[in-house]
Amino acid sequence: MIDVRKLTQAQIRQLGIEALTKELGPAGMARFMQQFEMGSGDYTRDRDQLLGDPTVAEIITQIKERRRHKENG
């Protein structure tokens, strides 16, 4: 086994990616890595700024309007 204390963070990351790719294949490795991607910003704040705090009735109205627009569009 490799002494990870002697490896740089970049080397550990590379070995991890290689191990995941070997076991899961490239697509499986990518799906696994997506679970741990760190986003930026404040999702809750951004969501609230974009969506506000609509009522259920407002959401239903918006859905109906979009469906009508799509049918007529």
Distance bins in CASP14 RR format, pairs under 12 A and 6 or more apart:
PFRMAT RR
TARGET T0000
AUTHOR 0000-0000-0000
RMODE 2
METHOD distances of the structure
MODEL  1
1 7 0 0 0 0 0 1 0 0 0 0 0
1 15 0 0 0 0 0 1 0 0 0 0 0
2 11 0 0 0 0 1 0 0 0 0 0 0
2 12 0 0 0 0 1 0 0 0 0 0 0
2 14 0 0 0 0 0 1 0 0 0 0 0
2 15 1 0 0 1 0 0 0 0 0 0 0
2 16 0 0 0 0 0 1 0 0 0 0 0
2 18 0 0 0 0 0 1 0 0 0 0 0
2 19 0 0 0 0 0 1 0 0 0 0 0
3 11 0 0 0 0 0 1 0 0 0 0 0
3 12 0 0 0 0 0 1 0 0 0 0 0
3 15 0 0 0 0 0 1 0 0 0 0 0
4 11 0 0 0 0 1 0 0 0 0 0 0
4 12 1 0 1 0 0 0 0 0 0 0 0
4 13 0 0 0 0 0 1 0 0 0 0 0
4 15 0 0 0 0 1 0 0 0 0 0 0
4 16 0 0 0 0 0 1 0 0 0 0 0
5 11 0 0 0 0 0 1 0 0 0 0 0
5 12 0 0 0 0 0 1 0 0 0 0 0
6 12 0 0 0 0 0 1 0 0 0 0 0
7 13 0 0 0 0 1 0 0 0 0 0 0
7 14 0 0 0 0 1 0 0 0 0 0 0
7 15 1 0 0 1 0 0 0 0 0 0 0
7 16 0 0 0 0 0 1 0 0 0 0 0
8 14 0 0 0 0 1 0 0 0 0 0 0
8 15 0 0 0 0 0 1 0 0 0 0 0
9 15 0 0 0 0 0 1 0 0 0 0 0
9 16 0 0 0 0 0 1 0 0 0 0 0
10 16 0 0 0 0 0 1 0 0 0 0 0
10 17 0 0 0 0 0 1 0 0 0 0 0
11 17 0 0 0 0 0 1 0 0 0 0 0
11 18 0 0 0 0 0 1 0 0 0 0 0
12 18 0 0 0 0 0 1 0 0 0 0 0
12 19 0 0 0 0 0 1 0 0 0 0 0
13 19 0 0 0 0 0 1 0 0 0 0 0
13 20 0 0 0 0 0 1 0 0 0 0 0
13 33 0 0 0 0 0 1 0 0 0 0 0
13 36 0 0 0 0 0 1 0 0 0 0 0
14 20 0 0 0 0 0 1 0 0 0 0 0
14 21 0 0 0 0 0 1 0 0 0 0 0
15 21 0 0 0 0 0 1 0 0 0 0 0
15 22 0 0 0 0 0 1 0 0 0 0 0
16 22 0 0 0 0 1 0 0 0 0 0 0
16 23 0 0 0 0 0 1 0 0 0 0 0
16 24 0 0 0 0 0 1 0 0 0 0 0
16 29 0 0 0 0 1 0 0 0 0 0 0
16 32 0 0 0 0 0 1 0 0 0 0 0
16 33 0 0 0 0 1 0 0 0 0 0 0
16 36 0 0 0 0 0 1 0 0 0 0 0
17 23 0 0 0 0 0 1 0 0 0 0 0
17 24 0 0 0 0 0 1 0 0 0 0 0
17 25 0 0 0 0 0 1 0 0 0 0 0
17 26 0 0 0 0 1 0 0 0 0 0 0
17 28 0 0 0 0 0 1 0 0 0 0 0
17 29 1 0 0 1 0 0 0 0 0 0 0
17 30 0 0 0 0 1 0 0 0 0 0 0
17 32 0 0 0 0 1 0 0 0 0 0 0
17 33 1 0 0 1 0 0 0 0 0 0 0
17 36 0 0 0 0 0 1 0 0 0 0 0
18 24 0 0 0 0 0 1 0 0 0 0 0
18 25 0 0 0 0 0 1 0 0 0 0 0
18 26 0 0 0 0 0 1 0 0 0 0 0
18 29 0 0 0 0 1 0 0 0 0 0 0
19 25 0 0 0 0 0 1 0 0 0 0 0
19 29 0 0 0 0 1 0 0 0 0 0 0
19 32 0 0 0 0 0 1 0 0 0 0 0
20 26 0 0 0 0 1 0 0 0 0 0 0
20 27 0 0 0 0 0 1 0 0 0 0 0
20 28 1 0 0 1 0 0 0 0 0 0 0
20 29 1 0 1 0 0 0 0 0 0 0 0
20 30 0 0 0 0 1 0 0 0 0 0 0
20 31 0 0 0 0 1 0 0 0 0 0 0
20 32 1 0 1 0 0 0 0 0 0 0 0
20 33 1 0 0 1 0 0 0 0 0 0 0
20 34 0 0 0 0 0 1 0 0 0 0 0
20 35 0 0 0 0 0 1 0 0 0 0 0
20 36 0 0 0 0 0 1 0 0 0 0 0
21 27 0 0 0 0 1 0 0 0 0 0 0
21 28 0 0 0 0 1 0 0 0 0 0 0
21 29 1 0 1 0 0 0 0 0 0 0 0
21 30 0 0 0 0 1 0 0 0 0 0 0
21 31 0 0 0 0 0 1 0 0 0 0 0
21 32 0 0 0 0 1 0 0 0 0 0 0
21 33 0 0 0 0 0 1 0 0 0 0 0
22 28 0 0 0 0 0 1 0 0 0 0 0
22 29 0 0 0 0 1 0 0 0 0 0 0
23 29 0 0 0 0 1 0 0 0 0 0 0
23 32 0 0 0 0 1 0 0 0 0 0 0
24 30 0 0 0 0 1 0 0 0 0 0 0
24 31 1 0 0 1 0 0 0 0 0 0 0
24 32 1 0 0 1 0 0 0 0 0 0 0
24 33 0 0 0 0 1 0 0 0 0 0 0
25 31 0 0 0 0 1 0 0 0 0 0 0
25 32 0 0 0 0 1 0 0 0 0 0 0
25 33 0 0 0 0 0 1 0 0 0 0 0
26 32 0 0 0 0 0 1 0 0 0 0 0
26 33 0 0 0 0 0 1 0 0 0 0 0
27 33 0 0 0 0 0 1 0 0 0 0 0
27 34 0 0 0 0 0 1 0 0 0 0 0
28 34 0 0 0 0 1 0 0 0 0 0 0
28 35 0 0 0 0 0 1 0 0 0 0 0
29 35 0 0 0 0 0 1 0 0 0 0 0
29 36 0 0 0 0 0 1 0 0 0 0 0
30 36 0 0 0 0 0 1 0 0 0 0 0
30 37 0 0 0 0 0 1 0 0 0 0 0
31 37 0 0 0 0 0 1 0 0 0 0 0
39 46 0 0 0 0 0 1 0 0 0 0 0
40 46 0 0 0 0 0 1 0 0 0 0 0
41 47 0 0 0 0 0 1 0 0 0 0 0
41 49 0 0 0 0 0 1 0 0 0 0 0
42 48 0 0 0 0 1 0 0 0 0 0 0
42 49 0 0 0 0 1 0 0 0 0 0 0
43 49 0 0 0 0 0 1 0 0 0 0 0
43 50 0 0 0 0 0 1 0 0 0 0 0
43 51 0 0 0 0 0 1 0 0 0 0 0
44 50 0 0 0 0 0 1 0 0 0 0 0
44 51 0 0 0 0 0 1 0 0 0 0 0
44 52 0 0 0 0 0 1 0 0 0 0 0
45 51 0 0 0 0 0 1 0 0 0 0 0
45 52 0 0 0 0 0 1 0 0 0 0 0
46 52 0 0 0 0 0 1 0 0 0 0 0
47 53 0 0 0 0 0 1 0 0 0 0 0
47 54 0 0 0 0 0 1 0 0 0 0 0
48 54 0 0 0 0 0 1 0 0 0 0 0
51 58 0 0 0 0 0 1 0 0 0 0 0
51 59 0 0 0 0 1 0 0 0 0 0 0
51 62 0 0 0 0 0 1 0 0 0 0 0
52 58 0 0 0 0 1 0 0 0 0 0 0
52 59 0 0 0 0 0 1 0 0 0 0 0
53 59 0 0 0 0 0 1 0 0 0 0 0
54 60 0 0 0 0 1 0 0 0 0 0 0
54 61 0 0 0 0 1 0 0 0 0 0 0
54 62 1 0 0 1 0 0 0 0 0 0 0
54 63 0 0 0 0 0 1 0 0 0 0 0
55 61 0 0 0 0 1 0 0 0 0 0 0
55 62 0 0 0 0 0 1 0 0 0 0 0
56 62 0 0 0 0 0 1 0 0 0 0 0
56 63 0 0 0 0 0 1 0 0 0 0 0
57 63 0 0 0 0 0 1 0 0 0 0 0
57 64 0 0 0 0 0 1 0 0 0 0 0
58 64 0 0 0 0 0 1 0 0 0 0 0
58 65 0 0 0 0 0 1 0 0 0 0 0
59 65 0 0 0 0 0 1 0 0 0 0 0
59 66 0 0 0 0 0 1 0 0 0 0 0
60 66 0 0 0 0 0 1 0 0 0 0 0
60 67 0 0 0 0 0 1 0 0 0 0 0
61 67 0 0 0 0 0 1 0 0 0 0 0
61 68 0 0 0 0 0 1 0 0 0 0 0
62 68 0 0 0 0 0 1 0 0 0 0 0
62 69 0 0 0 0 0 1 0 0 0 0 0
63 69 0 0 0 0 0 1 0 0 0 0 0
63 70 0 0 0 0 0 1 0 0 0 0 0
64 70 0 0 0 0 0 1 0 0 0 0 0
64 71 0 0 0 0 0 1 0 0 0 0 0
65 71 0 0 0 0 0 1 0 0 0 0 0
65 72 0 0 0 0 0 1 0 0 0 0 0
66 72 0 0 0 0 0 1 0 0 0 0 0
66 73 0 0 0 0 0 1 0 0 0 0 0
67 73 0 0 0 0 0 1 0 0 0 0 0
END
